[in-house]
Amino acid sequence: MARTILTELAFFITPFAIYAIALLLKQKDARDRENWGAKVVAWLAFAGIILVAISLIWFSHYGGYKPGSTYVPAHIDKDGKLVPGYTK
């Protein structure tokens, strides 16, 4: 669950990080408030939300297991070795 939340958080933060890098490349101070106006932050937040939505759709469609597959939970086999969970 934490991995999913961190992945979506990374997608949301990406436009802000790209903008900060662009400011640095333009030799402007990325920590200066005048470079982070309300319109800029609104557009970056909108871009982040769009990236999160696209990633959620992408991962729900192409991620996970195949439909109809059966999950076999982790178990101990007859030799006493731990067999991790898998799908078949």
Biopython code that builds the backbone (N, CA, C, O; Angstrom):
import numpy as np
from Bio.PDB.StructureBuilder import StructureBuilder

atoms = [
    (1, "MET", "N", (0.817, -1.193, 0.000)),
    (1, "MET", "CA", (0.000, 0.000, 0.000)),
    (1, "MET", "C", (0.861, 1.256, 0.000)),
    (1, "MET", "O", (0.556, 2.234, -0.683)),
    (2, "ALA", "N", (1.942, 1.214, 0.779)),
    (2, "ALA", "CA", (2.820, 2.381, 0.853)),
    (2, "ALA", "C", (3.467, 2.646, -0.500)),
    (2, "ALA", "O", (3.647, 3.798, -0.895)),
    (3, "ARG", "N", (3.816, 1.574, -1.210)),
    (3, "ARG", "CA", (4.424, 1.750, -2.528)),
    (3, "ARG", "C", (3.459, 2.443, -3.484)),
    (3, "ARG", "O", (3.874, 3.301, -4.263)),
    (4, "THR", "N", (2.196, 2.087, -3.437)),
    (4, "THR", "CA", (1.188, 2.711, -4.299)),
    (4, "THR", "C", (1.048, 4.197, -3.985)),
    (4, "THR", "O", (0.999, 5.029, -4.891)),
    (5, "ILE", "N", (0.985, 4.524, -2.702)),
    (5, "ILE", "CA", (0.844, 5.925, -2.308)),
    (5, "ILE", "C", (2.070, 6.725, -2.704)),
    (5, "ILE", "O", (1.943, 7.841, -3.206)),
    (6, "LEU", "N", (3.265, 6.168, -2.484)),
    (6, "LEU", "CA", (4.500, 6.873, -2.849)),
    (6, "LEU", "C", (4.625, 7.039, -4.363)),
    (6, "LEU", "O", (5.139, 8.054, -4.833)),
    (7, "THR", "N", (4.163, 6.057, -5.123)),
    (7, "THR", "CA", (4.200, 6.171, -6.582)),
    (7, "THR", "C", (3.312, 7.306, -7.057)),
    (7, "THR", "O", (3.728, 8.115, -7.887)),
    (8, "GLU", "N", (2.093, 7.374, -6.538)),
    (8, "GLU", "CA", (1.176, 8.436, -6.948)),
    (8, "GLU", "C", (1.664, 9.797, -6.470)),
    (8, "GLU", "O", (1.494, 10.795, -7.171)),
    (9, "LEU", "N", (2.263, 9.850, -5.297)),
    (9, "LEU", "CA", (2.831, 11.100, -4.790)),
    (9, "LEU", "C", (3.977, 11.562, -5.687)),
    (9, "LEU", "O", (4.124, 12.755, -5.949)),
    (10, "ALA", "N", (4.782, 10.621, -6.151)),
    (10, "ALA", "CA", (5.881, 10.966, -7.058)),
    (10, "ALA", "C", (5.346, 11.536, -8.374)),
    (10, "ALA", "O", (5.901, 12.494, -8.912)),
    (11, "PHE", "N", (4.268, 10.944, -8.887)),
    (11, "PHE", "CA", (3.672, 11.475, -10.121)),
    (11, "PHE", "C", (3.125, 12.883, -9.911)),
    (11, "PHE", "O", (3.221, 13.724, -10.805)),
    (12, "PHE", "N", (2.552, 13.147, -8.736)),
    (12, "PHE", "CA", (2.009, 14.475, -8.466)),
    (12, "PHE", "C", (3.127, 15.516, -8.320)),
    (12, "PHE", "O", (2.972, 16.650, -8.771)),
    (13, "ILE", "N", (4.222, 15.150, -7.710)),
    (13, "ILE", "CA", (5.321, 16.086, -7.453)),
    (13, "ILE", "C", (6.178, 16.340, -8.694)),
    (13, "ILE", "O", (6.878, 17.351, -8.758)),
    (14, "THR", "N", (6.135, 15.452, -9.665)),
    (14, "THR", "CA", (6.987, 15.559, -10.855)),
    (14, "THR", "C", (6.892, 16.913, -11.565)),
    (14, "THR", "O", (7.943, 17.476, -11.872)),
    (15, "PRO", "N", (5.709, 17.479, -11.848)),
    (15, "PRO", "CA", (5.674, 18.787, -12.527)),
    (15, "PRO", "C", (6.344, 19.894, -11.708)),
    (15, "PRO", "O", (6.976, 20.788, -12.272)),
    (16, "PHE", "N", (6.208, 19.837, -10.388)),
    (16, "PHE", "CA", (6.846, 20.829, -9.529)),
    (16, "PHE", "C", (8.369, 20.714, -9.600)),
    (16, "PHE", "O", (9.077, 21.721, -9.654)),
    (17, "ALA", "N", (8.859, 19.482, -9.600)),
    (17, "ALA", "CA", (10.301, 19.264, -9.689)),
    (17, "ALA", "C", (10.848, 19.713, -11.044)),
    (17, "ALA", "O", (11.923, 20.309, -11.113)),
    (18, "ILE", "N", (10.120, 19.432, -12.107)),
    (18, "ILE", "CA", (10.561, 19.858, -13.445)),
    (18, "ILE", "C", (10.589, 21.378, -13.538)),
    (18, "ILE", "O", (11.506, 21.949, -14.127)),
    (19, "TYR", "N", (9.589, 22.031, -12.959)),
    (19, "TYR", "CA", (9.556, 23.498, -12.963)),
    (19, "TYR", "C", (10.723, 24.061, -12.161)),
    (19, "TYR", "O", (11.349, 25.034, -12.584)),
    (20, "ALA", "N", (11.024, 23.467, -11.014)),
    (20, "ALA", "CA", (12.150, 23.930, -10.206)),
    (20, "ALA", "C", (13.470, 23.752, -10.952)),
    (20, "ALA", "O", (14.344, 24.616, -10.880)),
    (21, "ILE", "N", (13.616, 22.654, -11.656)),
    (21, "ILE", "CA", (14.834, 22.432, -12.454)),
    (21, "ILE", "C", (14.910, 23.443, -13.583)),
    (21, "ILE", "O", (15.989, 23.956, -13.880)),
    (22, "ALA", "N", (13.769, 23.742, -14.223)),
    (22, "ALA", "CA", (13.757, 24.746, -15.292)),
    (22, "ALA", "C", (14.155, 26.114, -14.747)),
    (22, "ALA", "O", (14.879, 26.855, -15.412)),
    (23, "LEU", "N", (13.692, 26.455, -13.552)),
    (23, "LEU", "CA", (14.089, 27.724, -12.943)),
    (23, "LEU", "C", (15.591, 27.757, -12.687)),
    (23, "LEU", "O", (16.238, 28.779, -12.913)),
    (24, "LEU", "N", (16.137, 26.662, -12.226)),
    (24, "LEU", "CA", (17.574, 26.610, -11.979)),
    (24, "LEU", "C", (18.369, 26.728, -13.272)),
    (24, "LEU", "O", (19.417, 27.372, -13.303)),
    (25, "LEU", "N", (17.873, 26.109, -14.336)),
    (25, "LEU", "CA", (18.560, 26.205, -15.628)),
    (25, "LEU", "C", (18.503, 27.617, -16.193)),
    (25, "LEU", "O", (19.401, 28.028, -16.927)),
    (26, "LYS", "N", (17.456, 28.359, -15.859)),
    (26, "LYS", "CA", (17.334, 29.757, -16.279)),
    (26, "LYS", "C", (18.093, 30.683, -15.339)),
    (26, "LYS", "O", (18.041, 31.906, -15.475)),
    (27, "GLN", "N", (18.805, 30.078, -14.374)),
    (27, "GLN", "CA", (19.591, 30.801, -13.373)),
    (27, "GLN", "C", (18.720, 31.719, -12.517)),
    (27, "GLN", "O", (19.104, 32.842, -12.191)),
    (28, "LYS", "N", (17.558, 31.220, -12.169)),
    (28, "LYS", "CA", (16.669, 31.908, -11.237)),
    (28, "LYS", "C", (16.627, 31.091, -9.953)),
    (28, "LYS", "O", (16.846, 29.879, -9.965)),
    (29, "ASP", "N", (16.346, 31.767, -8.854)),
    (29, "ASP", "CA", (16.292, 31.076, -7.572)),
    (29, "ASP", "C", (14.948, 30.356, -7.431)),
    (29, "ASP", "O", (13.895, 30.992, -7.404)),
    (30, "ALA", "N", (14.998, 29.033, -7.342)),
    (30, "ALA", "CA", (13.770, 28.238, -7.243)),
    (30, "ALA", "C", (13.100, 28.422, -5.885)),
    (30, "ALA", "O", (11.933, 28.066, -5.725)),
    (31, "ARG", "N", (13.815, 28.967, -4.907)),
    (31, "ARG", "CA", (13.236, 29.189, -3.576)),
    (31, "ARG", "C", (12.549, 30.550, -3.457)),
    (31, "ARG", "O", (11.906, 30.835, -2.447)),
    (32, "ASP", "N", (12.683, 31.382, -4.476)),
    (32, "ASP", "CA", (12.099, 32.724, -4.441)),
    (32, "ASP", "C", (10.593, 32.639, -4.697)),
    (32, "ASP", "O", (10.154, 31.996, -5.651)),
    (33, "ARG", "N", (9.809, 33.290, -3.838)),
    (33, "ARG", "CA", (8.345, 33.215, -3.937)),
    (33, "ARG", "C", (7.790, 33.824, -5.217)),
    (33, "ARG", "O", (6.743, 33.384, -5.692)),
    (34, "GLU", "N", (8.448, 34.807, -5.781)),
    (34, "GLU", "CA", (7.889, 35.449, -6.975)),
    (34, "GLU", "C", (7.895, 34.520, -8.183)),
    (34, "GLU", "O", (7.159, 34.761, -9.140)),
    (35, "ASN", "N", (8.695, 33.482, -8.164)),
    (35, "ASN", "CA", (8.709, 32.505, -9.256)),
    (35, "ASN", "C", (7.597, 31.455, -9.115)),
    (35, "ASN", "O", (7.365, 30.663, -10.028)),
    (36, "TRP", "N", (6.916, 31.458, -7.965)),
    (36, "TRP", "CA", (5.884, 30.471, -7.708)),
    (36, "TRP", "C", (4.541, 31.166, -7.481)),
    (36, "TRP", "O", (3.954, 31.067, -6.403)),
    (37, "GLY", "N", (4.069, 31.863, -8.500)),
    (37, "GLY", "CA", (2.786, 32.562, -8.405)),
    (37, "GLY", "C", (1.613, 31.597, -8.322)),
    (37, "GLY", "O", (1.766, 30.395, -8.539)),
    (38, "ALA", "N", (0.447, 32.134, -8.008)),
    (38, "ALA", "CA", (-0.747, 31.302, -7.843)),
    (38, "ALA", "C", (-1.118, 30.580, -9.133)),
    (38, "ALA", "O", (-1.510, 29.414, -9.106)),
    (39, "LYS", "N", (-0.992, 31.282, -10.275)),
    (39, "LYS", "CA", (-1.332, 30.641, -11.554)),
    (39, "LYS", "C", (-0.375, 29.501, -11.868)),
    (39, "LYS", "O", (-0.792, 28.442, -12.337)),
    (40, "VAL", "N", (0.910, 29.723, -11.607)),
    (40, "VAL", "CA", (1.911, 28.690, -11.882)),
    (40, "VAL", "C", (1.650, 27.463, -11.020)),
    (40, "VAL", "O", (1.656, 26.337, -11.516)),
    (41, "VAL", "N", (1.423, 27.679, -9.737)),
    (41, "VAL", "CA", (1.168, 26.562, -8.826)),
    (41, "VAL", "C", (-0.128, 25.842, -9.208)),
    (41, "VAL", "O", (-0.202, 24.617, -9.122)),
    (42, "ALA", "N", (-1.138, 26.589, -9.624)),
    (42, "ALA", "CA", (-2.399, 25.963, -10.044)),
    (42, "ALA", "C", (-2.182, 25.081, -11.271)),
    (42, "ALA", "O", (-2.696, 23.964, -11.327)),
    (43, "TRP", "N", (-1.428, 25.572, -12.251)),
    (43, "TRP", "CA", (-1.150, 24.777, -13.446)),
    (43, "TRP", "C", (-0.312, 23.544, -13.115)),
    (43, "TRP", "O", (-0.552, 22.463, -13.652)),
    (44, "LEU", "N", (0.661, 23.707, -12.237)),
    (44, "LEU", "CA", (1.484, 22.560, -11.842)),
    (44, "LEU", "C", (0.658, 21.527, -11.084)),
    (44, "LEU", "O", (0.836, 20.326, -11.287)),
    (45, "ALA", "N", (-0.241, 21.978, -10.217)),
    (45, "ALA", "CA", (-1.118, 21.054, -9.494)),
    (45, "ALA", "C", (-2.059, 20.340, -10.470)),
    (45, "ALA", "O", (-2.296, 19.139, -10.341)),
    (46, "PHE", "N", (-2.590, 21.077, -11.440)),
    (46, "PHE", "CA", (-3.459, 20.476, -12.455)),
    (46, "PHE", "C", (-2.688, 19.416, -13.245)),
    (46, "PHE", "O", (-3.207, 18.329, -13.498)),
    (47, "ALA", "N", (-1.447, 19.732, -13.637)),
    (47, "ALA", "CA", (-0.622, 18.768, -14.377)),
    (47, "ALA", "C", (-0.334, 17.542, -13.506)),
    (47, "ALA", "O", (-0.339, 16.416, -14.004)),
    (48, "GLY", "N", (-0.085, 17.752, -12.220)),
    (48, "GLY", "CA", (0.157, 16.634, -11.320)),
    (48, "GLY", "C", (-1.063, 15.747, -11.174)),
    (48, "GLY", "O", (-0.943, 14.522, -11.155)),
    (49, "ILE", "N", (-2.241, 16.355, -11.069)),
    (49, "ILE", "CA", (-3.479, 15.577, -10.958)),
    (49, "ILE", "C", (-3.729, 14.777, -12.232)),
    (49, "ILE", "O", (-4.173, 13.630, -12.172)),
    (50, "ILE", "N", (-3.447, 15.378, -13.374)),
    (50, "ILE", "CA", (-3.604, 14.657, -14.650)),
    (50, "ILE", "C", (-2.647, 13.466, -14.704)),
    (50, "ILE", "O", (-3.038, 12.378, -15.128)),
    (51, "LEU", "N", (-1.391, 13.662, -14.275)),
    (51, "LEU", "CA", (-0.432, 12.553, -14.258)),
    (51, "LEU", "C", (-0.884, 11.438, -13.322)),
    (51, "LEU", "O", (-0.746, 10.260, -13.653)),
    (52, "VAL", "N", (-1.415, 11.791, -12.170)),
    (52, "VAL", "CA", (-1.911, 10.784, -11.225)),
    (52, "VAL", "C", (-3.082, 10.027, -11.845)),
    (52, "VAL", "O", (-3.147, 8.802, -11.740)),
    (53, "ALA", "N", (-4.000, 10.733, -12.484)),
    (53, "ALA", "CA", (-5.150, 10.072, -13.109)),
    (53, "ALA", "C", (-4.702, 9.120, -14.214)),
    (53, "ALA", "O", (-5.193, 7.995, -14.308)),
    (54, "ILE", "N", (-3.773, 9.572, -15.045)),
    (54, "ILE", "CA", (-3.265, 8.711, -16.119)),
    (54, "ILE", "C", (-2.586, 7.478, -15.540)),
    (54, "ILE", "O", (-2.787, 6.368, -16.033)),
    (55, "SER", "N", (-1.784, 7.667, -14.494)),
    (55, "SER", "CA", (-1.087, 6.522, -13.907)),
    (55, "SER", "C", (-2.063, 5.543, -13.258)),
    (55, "SER", "O", (-1.869, 4.330, -13.344)),
    (56, "LEU", "N", (-3.108, 6.054, -12.612)),
    (56, "LEU", "CA", (-4.101, 5.155, -12.019)),
    (56, "LEU", "C", (-4.808, 4.328, -13.090)),
    (56, "LEU", "O", (-5.021, 3.128, -12.918)),
    (57, "ILE", "N", (-5.167, 4.975, -14.187)),
    (57, "ILE", "CA", (-5.816, 4.248, -15.287)),
    (57, "ILE", "C", (-4.858, 3.235, -15.890)),
    (57, "ILE", "O", (-5.234, 2.094, -16.159)),
    (58, "TRP", "N", (-3.612, 3.661, -16.102)),
    (58, "TRP", "CA", (-2.606, 2.773, -16.701)),
    (58, "TRP", "C", (-2.366, 1.543, -15.829)),
    (58, "TRP", "O", (-2.408, 0.413, -16.318)),
    (59, "PHE", "N", (-2.112, 1.765, -14.531)),
    (59, "PHE", "CA", (-1.805, 0.647, -13.654)),
    (59, "PHE", "C", (-3.013, -0.253, -13.419)),
    (59, "PHE", "O", (-2.853, -1.459, -13.228)),
    (60, "SER", "N", (-4.202, 0.306, -13.431)),
    (60, "SER", "CA", (-5.377, -0.543, -13.248)),
    (60, "SER", "C", (-5.647, -1.387, -14.489)),
    (60, "SER", "O", (-6.182, -2.492, -14.395)),
    (61, "HIS", "N", (-5.273, -0.857, -15.654)),
    (61, "HIS", "CA", (-5.527, -1.599, -16.889)),
    (61, "HIS", "C", (-4.406, -2.600, -17.191)),
    (61, "HIS", "O", (-4.687, -3.734, -17.579)),
    (62, "TYR", "N", (-3.157, -2.202, -17.022)),
    (62, "TYR", "CA", (-2.029, -3.036, -17.418)),
    (62, "TYR", "C", (-1.286, -3.673, -16.247)),
    (62, "TYR", "O", (-0.435, -4.534, -16.470)),
    (63, "GLY", "N", (-1.573, -3.287, -15.026)),
    (63, "GLY", "CA", (-0.885, -3.851, -13.876)),
    (63, "GLY", "C", (-1.654, -5.004, -13.273)),
    (63, "GLY", "O", (-2.765, -5.320, -13.697)),
    (64, "GLY", "N", (-1.056, -5.620, -12.287)),
    (64, "GLY", "CA", (-1.736, -6.696, -11.578)),
    (64, "GLY", "C", (-1.648, -8.026, -12.303)),
    (64, "GLY", "O", (-0.788, -8.246, -13.156)),
    (65, "TYR", "N", (-2.545, -8.883, -11.942)),
    (65, "TYR", "CA", (-2.545, -10.238, -12.471)),
    (65, "TYR", "C", (-3.594, -10.386, -13.565)),
    (65, "TYR", "O", (-4.502, -9.565, -13.696)),
    (66, "LYS", "N", (-3.449, -11.449, -14.345)),
    (66, "LYS", "CA", (-4.387, -11.697, -15.432)),
    (66, "LYS", "C", (-5.755, -12.079, -14.858)),
    (66, "LYS", "O", (-5.838, -12.724, -13.813)),
    (67, "PRO", "N", (-6.812, -11.682, -15.543)),
    (67, "PRO", "CA", (-8.145, -12.061, -15.073)),
    (67, "PRO", "C", (-8.302, -13.581, -15.035)),
    (67, "PRO", "O", (-7.862, -14.277, -15.951)),
    (68, "GLY", "N", (-8.914, -14.082, -13.999)),
    (68, "GLY", "CA", (-9.136, -15.514, -13.870)),
    (68, "GLY", "C", (-7.996, -16.261, -13.217)),
    (68, "GLY", "O", (-8.104, -17.466, -12.993)),
    (69, "SER", "N", (-6.890, -15.574, -12.900)),
    (69, "SER", "CA", (-5.772, -16.265, -12.264)),
    (69, "SER", "C", (-6.085, -16.512, -10.794)),
    (69, "SER", "O", (-6.892, -15.808, -10.186)),
    (70, "THR", "N", (-5.435, -17.519, -10.242)),
    (70, "THR", "CA", (-5.659, -17.895, -8.853)),
    (70, "THR", "C", (-4.400, -17.605, -8.048)),
    (70, "THR", "O", (-3.298, -17.972, -8.456)),
    (71, "TYR", "N", (-4.565, -16.942, -6.899)),
    (71, "TYR", "CA", (-3.442, -16.632, -6.036)),
    (71, "TYR", "C", (-3.178, -17.788, -5.077)),
    (71, "TYR", "O", (-4.087, -18.270, -4.400)),
    (72, "VAL", "N", (-1.936, -18.220, -5.030)),
    (72, "VAL", "CA", (-1.521, -19.250, -4.078)),
    (72, "VAL", "C", (-0.685, -18.543, -3.018)),
    (72, "VAL", "O", (0.391, -18.033, -3.332)),
    (73, "PRO", "N", (-1.152, -18.498, -1.768)),
    (73, "PRO", "CA", (-0.422, -17.765, -0.737)),
    (73, "PRO", "C", (0.904, -18.434, -0.385)),
    (73, "PRO", "O", (1.127, -19.603, -0.699)),
    (74, "ALA", "N", (1.773, -17.680, 0.268)),
    (74, "ALA", "CA", (3.049, -18.227, 0.718)),
    (74, "ALA", "C", (2.796, -19.379, 1.690)),
    (74, "ALA", "O", (1.873, -19.344, 2.504)),
    (75, "HIS", "N", (3.636, -20.386, 1.578)),
    (75, "HIS", "CA", (3.464, -21.550, 2.443)),
    (75, "HIS", "C", (4.818, -22.242, 2.647)),
    (75, "HIS", "O", (5.804, -21.927, 1.981)),
    (76, "ILE", "N", (4.832, -23.178, 3.574)),
    (76, "ILE", "CA", (6.024, -23.983, 3.846)),
    (76, "ILE", "C", (5.835, -25.318, 3.130)),
    (76, "ILE", "O", (4.827, -25.997, 3.329)),
    (77, "ASP", "N", (6.819, -25.698, 2.286)),
    (77, "ASP", "CA", (6.688, -26.969, 1.578)),
    (77, "ASP", "C", (7.134, -28.125, 2.483)),
    (77, "ASP", "O", (7.466, -27.904, 3.647)),
    (78, "LYS", "N", (7.142, -29.375, 1.947)),
    (78, "LYS", "CA", (7.455, -30.530, 2.778)),
    (78, "LYS", "C", (8.894, -30.568, 3.256)),
    (78, "LYS", "O", (9.206, -31.249, 4.233)),
    (79, "ASP", "N", (9.791, -29.829, 2.564)),
    (79, "ASP", "CA", (11.193, -29.785, 2.991)),
    (79, "ASP", "C", (11.443, -28.687, 4.018)),
    (79, "ASP", "O", (12.577, -28.508, 4.462)),
    (80, "GLY", "N", (10.401, -27.949, 4.403)),
    (80, "GLY", "CA", (10.545, -26.897, 5.400)),
    (80, "GLY", "C", (10.995, -25.564, 4.822)),
    (80, "GLY", "O", (11.365, -24.662, 5.573)),
    (81, "LYS", "N", (10.970, -25.425, 3.494)),
    (81, "LYS", "CA", (11.368, -24.170, 2.848)),
    (81, "LYS", "C", (10.145, -23.292, 2.600)),
    (81, "LYS", "O", (9.060, -23.781, 2.288)),
    (82, "LEU", "N", (10.346, -22.003, 2.743)),
    (82, "LEU", "CA", (9.271, -21.046, 2.501)),
    (82, "LEU", "C", (9.120, -20.829, 1.002)),
    (82, "LEU", "O", (10.081, -20.480, 0.318)),
    (83, "VAL", "N", (7.916, -21.036, 0.501)),
    (83, "VAL", "CA", (7.598, -20.812, -0.901)),
    (83, "VAL", "C", (6.800, -19.510, -0.960)),
    (83, "VAL", "O", (5.722, -19.424, -0.372)),
    (84, "PRO", "N", (7.321, -18.484, -1.671)),
    (84, "PRO", "CA", (6.581, -17.215, -1.733)),
    (84, "PRO", "C", (5.267, -17.369, -2.494)),
    (84, "PRO", "O", (5.089, -18.304, -3.274)),
    (85, "GLY", "N", (4.353, -16.434, -2.251)),
    (85, "GLY", "CA", (3.065, -16.452, -2.944)),
    (85, "GLY", "C", (3.237, -16.210, -4.443)),
    (85, "GLY", "O", (4.148, -15.504, -4.877)),
    (86, "TYR", "N", (2.348, -16.809, -5.213)),
    (86, "TYR", "CA", (2.387, -16.643, -6.672)),
    (86, "TYR", "C", (0.988, -16.847, -7.235)),
    (86, "TYR", "O", (0.079, -17.266, -6.519)),
    (87, "THR", "N", (0.820, -16.550, -8.519)),
    (87, "THR", "CA", (-0.461, -16.789, -9.192)),
    (87, "THR", "C", (-0.278, -17.845, -10.259)),
    (87, "THR", "O", (0.792, -17.982, -10.852)),
    (88, "LYS", "N", (-1.348, -18.589, -10.490)),
    (88, "LYS", "CA", (-1.297, -19.579, -11.577)),
    (88, "LYS", "C", (-2.528, -19.489, -12.428)),
    (88, "LYS", "O", (-2.668, -20.240, -13.393)),
]
sb = StructureBuilder()
sb.init_structure("model")
sb.init_model(0)
sb.init_chain("A")
sb.init_seg("    ")
for serial, (resi, resn, name, xyz) in enumerate(atoms, 1):
    if name == "N":
        sb.init_residue(resn, " ", resi, " ")
    sb.init_atom(name, np.array(xyz, "f"), 0.0, 1.0, " ", f" {name:<3s}", serial, name[0])
structure = sb.get_structure()
